[in-house]
Amino acid sequence: MSKENKNWWENRVLRSVDNLKLWHDNPRLDPANKLITVRDYVEELIADPTDEQKFIDLMKSIATRGFLSFDPVVVWQNEDQHFVVAEGNRRVMALKLLRSPDKAPLSIRKTVVSLSRTVDRDAIEKIRVCLAPSYEECRWYILQRHSPSASDQIRWQRLQQQRFIINVFDSVGQDIEETINLTGFKRAAIIDALRYVKIRDIATHPDVTKYLTLEEREQAYSHRISMTVLERWFGNSQVRAAWHIEFDDSGVLINADANSFYVAYAKFLKLMLNKNNELGFMVNTRTIDSKFQEIFDYLPKVKSINEVESTNVALPTQDNPSVLKIDNSQDNSNIDLKPELTPELTPKTSLKGNPKRRQLTDKYHRITHSNYKIKALFEELQGLPVYKYPNVSAASIRIFLELAVDEYINSSELKVEMARREKKGYHEITLSQKLTILRGEFIDDRDANKVIDQLLHNSNDHSLNTLNEYIHGNKVHKVEPQFLNRFWDMLSPLLSILINLKEI
């Protein structure tokens, strides 16, 4: 550490909240997920109900008491000259939402909107932060803050701690000795992290999660999944021998047939995540010890790659954490564990954003929304062949957009404000007027506002005027499938704000 940067954590400088970048590799977040917007980060952070309540409590505290910087927010400046938050991501997320409530996930938007109205947004536009001289200095600081002796901190879950170890390990060229020096963890802890984080990440692979219920999938994705149970099970030599798993100092190698391994792992997860399972008891560290053979005998047999014509399972990597190289040609018709997801509605060869696709919205998009009508219509549009029903598709775009706008207004508690501004009942306000009011003031996302601008200019092909013609006009035009698909794609940035439309 250079002399001039000594004790840098004792100094504070003012930085704009809006210019602070959230840290994608934050150990509290799952790096397998694609995190781009503030909403993406917050959704990942509050995926667990306990974490959601803690985050809401944090925002309430800021709204009531103001932002108190007793605990430092630590940032570093990356190669792109952006200030990235190493310590204090939760607090920065809370501040960003209080300043721009439209960025809040739908599940907490009403709460965020209500709290944002009680704060002076200008008062939290800038905060004092500790500016670290480098990422390496940030990493050192984080290790001090989250070491076992740091009792005043919210402790990381085991998976979060292990992910941080792996991040350090990769940053030093996968040198274990250097990782030991930087983290203070013992060799065994580092090797365990290399093994068990990879094993846990396989639990989130689509060929495993397709056998899980929605609730089970959410638990499998959560950082709160019990790593100690996975460690106890896969650390058993009998399991490793039967499931064709090899441990070495570099991690883990699986020599199993992919399909049978996925099925057995999914069965194990169902036993682990459910109290009321087919065995009659939840699989945990205690029952693995006391009822190991009963659990082991219940699970399906895992075949080796020598028993079937298959390729080796390639474990997730840093660059591609969710992809396994497998042979999907095996017939699993005799497996009694049935997938609980619906079949894909578009061919696997379809390309993302392809204007010649068969449906308005392809398999690469989803919405996370509780409104039954919006969710049901979206699912129907995923199956409706636009080439066969172009007029139905055209009218549906207009209907879907208005439903999405109304839902956003409702969740943001803006109905009364809309009626006040237009001096008439809300039900009398046109879609054009709603979009005009929302633009800029209540939606400050640049891409979403560009879409609104296009919709409000009647000279544009992809305009609200065109959408209105689909329902109220007599013209039979602009209903070619490719035109409709492009119209839907043009709306996507706005729909992502209104109803959380996301790429997957």
N, C-alpha and C positions, 0 to 999 in steps of 0.2 A: 504494500500500500504506500503510495507516494506521501511525502510529508504534508503537502498542501491539502491532501484529501483525508488526512487523519481525522478520525472522529466526525466524518461527514454526516453521520446520522443525528448529530446534535444541532445541525443547522437546518433552517426551513426557508423555502422560497415560494413565492406565489405562482400558481399555475392555474390555467382555466380548466374547469371540470370537463367542458366540452372537448378539449384538446387532449385529454388523457386517454390513452388506449388501454383497453382491457387485455390482460395477459392470457393468451390462448393456452399456454402450458401450465397454467395455474393448477397445482395438484388437487384442488377442490373440484376441478372439472374433468370430464372424460374426454381425452384427446381424440378419441375415435369419432366424436361428433363434429359436424361442420359448424363452427361458430363464427359468424360474420357480424351480425347486427347486435346492438345492445340487448334486444329482445331474445336473441339466441342464447346469449350468455346468462341472462336472468332465468330463462326457462331451464337451462341446465342446472343452475345453482339451486332452484327451488323445486326440483323434481321430487324430492322427498318432502312429505307434508310437514315434518318437523323443521326442516330447513326453510320451508316457505313461511312458517309462522315466525321463525327467528328473523327472517328478512323483513317481514312486515313490521315486527316490533322495532327493528332498527330504523325503518323509515318513520315510524310514529315518534321515535325518540328524537330524530333530527327535526321533524316537523314541530315538535313541542318545545324542545330545548335548544334548537339550533345545532349546527355542526360543531362538535367539540373535538379538537384535534389532540386529545391527550395521547392517544395511540397514533404514532406517525403513519402517514401514507408515504410509502417508499416507491420511487420511480427511477428508471434509468432511461437514457436516450439511446435508441437503437440506430442502426446504420442508415435508416430512412429519416433520421432526425425527429422521430416521434417519441413522445414521453410515454413509456409503457409502465403500467402499475405492477410492481412486484409484490408489495404488501399493502393490503387495504382495498382489494378488488370489490368486496361486498359493499363497503362504504361508498366507493366511487360509483358503483351500479345504482345504489340508492339515490345518490345525488343526481345522477343523470336522469333517472326516472322522475324525480320530483321537479326537475327543470323541464322535462319533456315527457309528460305522462302518456302521450300517444305511443311511446316506445315500449310501454308495459305489456307483458303477456296478457291475454284475455282473462286468464284465471284470477288475476289480481288487479285488473285495470280500474275497476270501480273504486277500490281502496286507494290506489295511487292517485287517481283523479281527485278524490275527496281530500287527500292529504296535501296534494300540490296546491290546492286553493287556499291552504292555511299558511303557506310559507311565502316569503319574499324571494322570488327566484333570483333576483339580482344579488341578494346577500350570499347566495351559495354558488355564484358564478365562478369565483376563484377561491381556492383553498391553499393552505400552506403545506408543502410536501418536502420530504427529504430527497434530495437529488443525489443518487449514488453515481460514482464516477464510471461504473461499468456494470454489466450484467453479473460478472463474477463477484463483485462486491455485494450486489443484491442477494446472490445465492448464499454467500457467507452469512449475511444478515438474517436471511430467512431461517437458516439452520440454527442460528442462535435463538431466534424467537420461538421456533417450534421444536426445540430439543425437549426431551422428557423433563428437564428441570424447569422449563418455562411454564410454571403452573398457572400464570395469569392469562394464558392464551386459550382460545377454543382449540382443543387438540384435533389434529388431523385424524381421520379414520385410517385404519391400517392400509387400505388400498391407496389412499391419497399419499401417505408416507412412502409407500413402495414405488409409486409412480415418480415421485420426486427423486428417489434414489436412481431410478432408471434414466431420468432426464440428465442427472449429473454424470452417470456412467457413459451415456452416449456422447455427452459434450466433451469428455476427455478421451475420446477415441476408444471407449470400452476398456479402459485400463482400470482393473480392480484396485490395484494398490493406490492409484491416484484418487479413486473414488473413496477409498477408506480414509485417506488423508483429508479430503475436502469435507466429507460428511460426518466423520467420527463413528460411523457404523462399522460393525465387525464384518469380516468376510462372509460369514454364514448368512447374515441378514441381507447382504447385497445379492448373494447367489439365490437365496429364497425369493427375493423380489423379482429377479430375472425369470425364475421358473413360474411362480404362481400368478404374476400379473398376466403372463401370456396364457396360462390356463384359464384364468378368469375371463380374458378377452374372447376366448373361444365361446364362452357362454352367451355372448352377445351376437354371435354369428347367425345370419338368417336361417341357416340350415339346422340350427339348434332352436332359435326362438320361434320358428314356425310351429313347433309342438307345444308352446307355452300359451297360456291365456294372457290377455292384456295385462292383468294385475301381476302375473308372474314375470312377464317381460319387463315391466317397470321395476320390479325388484332386482332382476338380473342386471339391468342397466345401471342401477343405483350404486354410488360409491359406498353405500352402507351394506352392501352384500357381505355376508360373513366370510371374510378371507380365512379365518381360523378353521371354519368347517371345511373349506376347499383344501386347505393345507393338511388337515387331519386325514381327509379321504385320499387325496392324491399322493400324500406322503407315505401311505401304507404300501409296503413292498408287494403284497398280494394283489392289490389293485393295479399297481404299475405293471406287474408281470402279465396279468390277465387282460389289461387294456393296452398292452404293447407300448408302454411309455418308458423312456430312458432319461435319467437325470445325469447331467454332467456339470462342470464348472461354468459352462457357457449358457446354461439354461436347461431346456427340455426338448427332446425329440420324440415325436409320436410316429410309430411305425404301424399304426392301425389303418384298416379300411375306413375311409372318411365317413361313409354313410352309417355304418354300424356304431362308430364312435359317437357321432352326433346324436343318434337315438338313445344310446345308453346314458350319455351326459345329460340329455334333456330329461330323461326319466329321473335321474339322480336329483336334478334341480327341482323337479316337481315335488319330490319327497322332502327336499331341504326347505322349500319355500312355503309349504302348506302343513298346517297342523292336522287338518282332516284329510289325510291321504290314504292310499289303499293299504298301507302297512298298519295304519292306526296310531302311528306316533311320528313326530317330526324328527327328521334326521338332523342331529347336531353333534357337537364334539362328544357329549356324554353318551348318546345312543350309538355313535360310531364305535365307541370303545365297548359298550355293553352288549350291543346287538349287531355287531359287524357282520357275522355270517348270514343272518336273516336279511340284512340289507343287500349284501353282495349277491346272494342267491336270487333275490327278487329281480335284480336288474338284468337287462338283455345281455347276451354274449357279445363281446367285441371281437371282430375278426381281424387277423393280421393282414398285411398287404400281400402276404404269400398265399393266403387262402382264397383270394379273389383277384381278378384282373383289375388292379387299381394302381394309382400313383400314390407316392408318399404325401402325407399331410404337411404342407408348408405353413409353419406358424406365422401369425401376424408379425409384421415388421414395423419399424418406426415410420417408414414411408407409406405403407399400405396396411394399417392395423386391423382391417376387418376382412381381408380376402384370404381364403384358403384355397390352395390348388387341389381340387378333388375330381373324382370321376363320378359323375351323376348318372351314369348309365345303368347302375344296378337296380334291379326290381325290388322295391320295398313293399310290395303288395301284401306280404304276410305279416308285416309289423302291426301290432295291435294299438300302437300309439298314433292317434290320428291328428294330422295338422288341424289347427283351429283357425287358420287364416283362409280367406277366399282365394281362389286361383287368380293369377295375374290376368288382367283384362286386355293387355296389349301384348303383341309378340315380343319375345326377348330381343329380337333383332332391331326393334324400334329405337330411334335415336332421340335423345332429349331435345325438345324444341323443334322437332321435325314438322314442318307445316303440312306434310302429306300424311300425318298420323291419322288413325281411324277415329279417335275420340278427341273432344275439345281439351280435356285434361288427361295427361298420360300418367303412367305408373310412377313417374319420377316426382310427382307432387302429392302432397297430402295437406289436410287441414286439421288442426287440433282445436276443436270447437264443441261446445256443449249444446248449441242451438240445434234442435232436432231437424227443423225444416232445412236449414242451410247444409247440415251434414248429409242428410238424406238426398237432397238435390245434387250435391257434389258427387256422391257415390253413384247416382244414376247417370250423371254426365260422364263418369269414368267408363260406363258400359254402353252409352248411347252411340251407335255408329253415325258420325256426322255425315258421311257420304250418303247414307240411306235416309236420314232425317234432317236435312239442312235447315228447313223452316222451323222445326221444333227446336233445333240447336240455337238458331238465331234468336228466337223469342226467349229461350232459356238464359242466354247471356244477359239480356236486359233485366229479366226477373232476378237473376242471381246477384247482379250488381246492386240493385235496389235493396234486396234483403241484406246484403253485406253492409251497405251504407247505414241502413236503419239499425242494424245490430251494433255497429261501431258507435253511433250516436247514443243509443240506449246504454251501452256499457260505459260510455264516457259521461253519462248523465247530462246530455246536452239538449234534450228535448225542450225544456223550458226556455233555454237560451235561444234556441232556433225560433220558437214561437214568438218570443219577445222581439227579436230582430226583424222578423217578417211581419209582425203585428197581425198574426192570424193563427188559427189552430194548427198544430203540428201536422195533422192529417191533410191539411190543405197545401202544405209546402211541397213544391216540385223537387224532383231529383236534382235538377240543375241548380236550384237555389240551395239545396243541402250541400252539394259539392262546392259551390262558391263560398259558402260560409266556412266549410271545413278547411279549404285550401289555405295554407300558410299559417293561419292562427291556431287551428286545432290539429292540423297535420303538418309537421315541419320536416318530413322526410322529402328530400329533393326529388328522388325518382318517382315517388307517389304523386307529388305535386305536378310533375311533368305530365303524368298520365291524366290528371284532372284538367290541365291546360288543353290537352288534345281533345278530351271529351267535350269541353265547353266551346270549342271552335267548330262551328257547323260546317266550315269548308273542308275540314279533315274527313277523310274516308272513315277513319276509326273515331267517330264522334258520337256524342249522345244523341244527336239528330238521327244518325243512322240506326242506333238502337231503338229509338222511338218509332221509326218507320217500320221496324219489324213487327211491332204490336199495333200501332195506331194508324199507320199509313196504308195506302193502297198499292204502292210500288212493289214490284217483285224484282228486287235487285240486291246485289251484294250478299248473296247467300251461297256463294261458291264455298266448298269445304275448306280450301286453303285460306281463303279470306277470313272465314270464321275462326280458324285455328290461330291465325296471326292476330286477330282481334283479341282473342282470349290471352295470348302471350303478351300483347301490349298492356292488358289490364293487370297482369301478374304483380308488378311492384305495388300497385294500389291495393290489390286483394291481400297482399302479404301484411299490409298495415291494418286493413279493416278486419280481416278474419284469420290472420296468421297462416296464409297459404305459404307452404315451404317446399323447397326442393329437397329430395332425399337421395 
